Amino acid sequence: MVRWQWAAEHSDLHRPQPLYRERNGLRLPRLLDKPPSSPQNEQRYGLDANGEIVVAREYVGPGEYREELRVRRGETVIGFRWMETGEPAEVNIARCVAGRMQSYVTIWPQIAPAADMPHGSLVERYEWDGDRLDAIHTETVIAFADMPALPESAEIRASYDTAGRLVELREHSDRGTKTLYRAPDVGPPIAQLRRSVEDRLVELLPALLRDHVVEPIYCLALHYQAEWPLPPNVAIGVERDRRAWIQQIHDSEMLRLTVWNPAEFSSYAGESLGGRPLSEIDVDLARTLDAIPENCAEAARQGRVTLNRVARRLQKLDWRSICPVSDDFVVFAVDFELVDLEDNLRFSVPVALHRQLADQGLL
């Protein structure tokens, strides 16, 4: 190593996989002219005389960083990565032929006793047409603690225009097809597609509840993964359960987290009403969702915004004409970890109703 170079967060210059930035919705890397006074999330790279990265440090706080050491053996580069705690995190092997990457292998070791840390491997193989990457074939085997490994395979196909510009990346797997990347000026505007999803959910969800709800409910929750909010799972809170919790749970914080947590709902199966995800229930919704690149910049935040807009519009409906509901019926969006719960409730629940629930010790 002969010199250091600093870069902004998520620059990820040490990730050499083809089309890595497009697949993961990352902006162009930004180099820094000088080191930050107190590194928080920046990245630091040690370069050799040829300008190649031999050390990569991803800061996670002042003085704390994850580090990768890279060793070249001919046209194969091996990267050894450690967590900020000093525990081994992964091994990466990039194999090239004539300067073009042919495969990239990542191995995550099993680290006891960290049962919540995944271990396994990811293999990517690349299919080239001259200098243009046509396809990426992936094979993933991930396991948690003593649970059996879950093997998955997928193919990512790249499309180009007549000038050779990348216009789209689509992933095909057993779980279906999804768009990973689309050039900004190709296809309908993403904002328009999100509005179509919003409109379709506002139309679809009342019809689902009308068909499936038979006893009074106090809430409709749009349950989402923070990284991929669309489509949400649908959960309903049964009034009978809420009354039981109010009688049984005397800790106010525990009561609040129980009443608004879909994982606690007796009727919740983790998918949707009827046991099927929304993308299977409605073909038009699935088609529109597939057209939205999942890994585009701001995808997760905009997905949450979409669900909050859906919840607010649904809250304004006359639910008594749709299905049995409580007098204080609420529609809201909530992530799996309940991180955004309070902000989301404030967005969709009218001020007077929010105050009423707070007076009952439920907010």
N, C-alpha and C positions, 0 to 999 in steps of 0.2 A: 504494500500500500504506500502511495506517495502523497496523497492529499485527501482532504475531506470536502464534501459538498452537502449543503443543507437544502431541504425541500419542504414544501408545505404538506399539511396533513393529506392523506390519501393520494399522494403523488405516486407511490408504489412503483418506483423505477426498478425495484428488485424483483418484480413479477414479470418474467420474460415470456409467458405463454402468449401465443398469437391471439390477437383480438381480445386480450384480457380486459382492456378498458371498456370496449364496447359491450362485452358480455356482462360487466358488472356496473354499468352506468357511471363510470368515473369520468370526471372532467380531465382536461389535459393537465399534465404535471406542472407544478410551478416551483422553479428553483428560487432560493433565497440568496440575496446578495451578501448577507452577513448572518452569523449565528444568532438565534433568538437569545434574549437575555436570560430567560428561564423556560427551557423547552417544556411544552405541555403535550402536544399531539404531533409535533413536527417529525420529520424523518432525516436521518443523517447517513450519508453514504461514504464509505472509504473506497477510493479508486486506485487502481494500479497504474503503471506507466502507460498502458494502452487505453486508459479511460474506462476499463471494465470494473464493475462493482465486485469487491471482494468482501466487504463488510456492510451490512445494512442494519440500522437501528431504528425501530419504531417506538417513539416515546409515548408513554401512557401517563406521564406526570413528571414533575421535577425530579430529575435524577433516576427515573425508572424507565427502562426501555426493554423491548424484545429485540433480540439480536440474531442475525443470521451470518454465518461464515460460509463463504463460497470457495470451493476448490475446483480448479479446472484440470481435467485429465484428457488431453487431446480435444475432441469436440464434445466431450461430456462434461457437464458442470454439476457438481454435487453441492447442495446447500444444507447446512446443519443449523437448525433454528432452536432457540431457547426462549422460554417465557421470562418475564421480568423477575420471577421468583428463582430463576436458575434451573427450573425443571426443563427437560427436553420437550420440545413442542412438535417438531416435525422434521422429516428429511425430504428434500426435493432433489430429483434427478432429471436433468434436462439433457436429452440426447439429440445431437444434431448431425446432419450429413451435408457436406459442402455448404456449411453455414446456414442451413435451413433446419429448423427444429422438426424432428420427427415424432417425438413423444416427450411427455412430461409426467413424472410419477411423483406423487406425494404420499408419504407414509406417516401416520399419526401413531406414536407408540402408546401402549396402555400404561397409564401411570397410576399405581395404587398409592393411597386409597381413594383417589379422586374419582368416585364412581360416576359423577355427573359429566366427566370429560369423555368425549367420543374418541374412539380409536379405530384404526382401519386404514384404508388406502383409496386413492383416486388415481386412475390411469387415464391420460388423454393421449390419443393418437391422431395425427394430423394428415389430412389428405390434400395434396397440392396440385394445382394446374399451373405449371411454370412458377411464377412468383406469386400467384394468387392462391390463397387458402380457400378451398371449396367446402371442406367438412371437418368437423371435430367429433371423434368417437370417444365417448367417456364410459368408464366402468368404475362404479363406486361401491365399496364395501365398508359400511359403517356399523359399529357396535357400541353399546353403552354398558359398562360394567359387565355383568354376567349375562346380559340379554344377547340373544343370537344376532349375528351380523345380518344386515339388510342389504343384499346386493341389488344394484340398480344399474341400468345402462341407458344411454341416450345418444342421439346424434344431433349435432348442431349444423345446419346447412346455411351457407352464406350465399347471398344474392348480390349481384353487381349490375350497374348500368352499363351502357355501351362505352362509356369512358373509363370503365374499370373501377368506378367508385363503389365502395360498399354501401348498399342501401338497406339491407335487412339481414338479421340473424334469427332463425327459427329453430327451436329445440323440439325434437320428436322423441317421445318416450312412451312407456306403458301408461303413464298418467295422462297422456294426451299431447297436444301441440300448443306451444306458447311462443309468443314473440319476445325475444330478448333485446333486440335493438332494431330501430328503424331510423333512417336518416330524417332529420327534422323537416325537410320539404317533401317527404314522400307520404302519401296516404292522407286520410282525414286528420285534422289537427287533434292532438291528444286531448286538449280541453273539450273539444266537441264530443269525443268518445266518452270521456268521463261524465259529461252531462247526460249522454244517452244511457249510461249505466245508472246514473242517479234516477232518471225518469223511469227506467224499467223496474228498478227496485221499489220505487214508490207505488207503482202499479201492481207489482207481483206480490209483495208481502201481505197486504190486506187480504188478497184472495186466498193465500195460503192459510192465514189465521182463521178465516171464515170456514175453511174446510176442516181444520184440525182442532180448534179450541172448543171444548165442551163444558168447561167450568171456569169460573171467574179467574182472571189473571191480573196481576198488578204491573207487569212490565213486559216490554218486548226489547230484547237486547241484540244488537248487531255485534257479534263476538268476532274479533279479528286478530290475526297475527300482526305484530307491529311492523315486521319487515315486508309482509305481503298482505295488506288489508283487504284486497278484493279477490274473490267475493267473500263476504263474511259468512260465518255460521249464524244460524237463527236460533235464539233461545227465548223461552217464555217463562216468566216467574209466576207460579201458581199462588193465588191469594191464600189458599189453605196452608201452604208451606210457610208463607210469611207470618201468618198468625201464630203458627207453632214456634217459629224462631223468636218472635217477640216475647213469647211466654218463657222460652227456655234459655235464651242468651241474655245475660245481664250486663255484660261488658259492651259499652256503646260502640267502641271501635270494631270489635268482633262482629257485632250485629250488623253494622254498616257494610263490612266487607263480605258478610254472608248474603245479605239481601240483594246486593248488586253484583254478585259473582256468579256468572252462568254455570261454572263448574259445580256449584252447590245445588243447582235446580234439579228437582227430582225428575223432571220431564226431559232433561237435556241429554242428547246422545252424541253431541260433538259434531254433528253435521248440519242438519236442518230439520224442519218439520217433515215428518214422513220418512226420515232416515236417509235422505239423499241430499247431496250438496246442491246449492242453487244453480250451479253451472250445468248440472245434469237435468234439473227440472225445467229450465228454460233455455232453449236453443239460441234464441236471439241474444240473451244476456251472455251466454258462453261465447258467441261469435264476437260480440263487442269487446269483451274482456280479453279475448285472444289477440285483438288488434292493438291493445295497449302494451307497449314494451314494459315488462316488469322491472327491468334493471335500468330504466332511464333515470336521469337525475331527478330527484324530488318525487320519485314514484311512491315511496312509502308515505311521505307526508301528504301528498295530494290524495292518496287513497283514503287516508284518515279524514281529510277534509270532505271528500265525497260522502263518506258514511255519516259524518256529522250533519251534512246538508240533508241527507235522506232522513235521518232521525228527526230533524227539526220539522221537515215537511209532513212526516207521518204523525208527529205529535199533534198537529193541527186538525187531523181528521176527526170525524164523529165516530169514535170507536164503538159506541153503544149500538150503532146500527150494523156493526161488522161482527162482533163476537162479545161474549160476556167479559166485562172488565170492571175493575174497582173504580171508585170515585177519584182516586189519585193515580190513575194509570199513567205510566211513563214509557216513552220510547227513547233509547239512548244507544250510543256506540261504546264499546269497551274492549280494550286489548286484553290478551290472555293474562298479563301480569298485573292488570288494574292500575298501571302507571298513569294513564290518561283519564281515569275514571272521573275525577272531580271536574276537570276542564270540559270533558265531553258532556257531563250532566248539565253544566251551566249553559252550554251551547244550545242544547235541544229542549231543556225543560223551562217553561215560562217562570218568571220571577216569583209570582204568587204561589204556584205549585211547589217550586223549590223551597220557599219559605215554609209552606205547610208541612212538607216532608222533614225539614230541619227541626221544626217544632215537635215532631213526633220522635225525634232522635234517630231518624233514618239517614240523614245527610249531615 
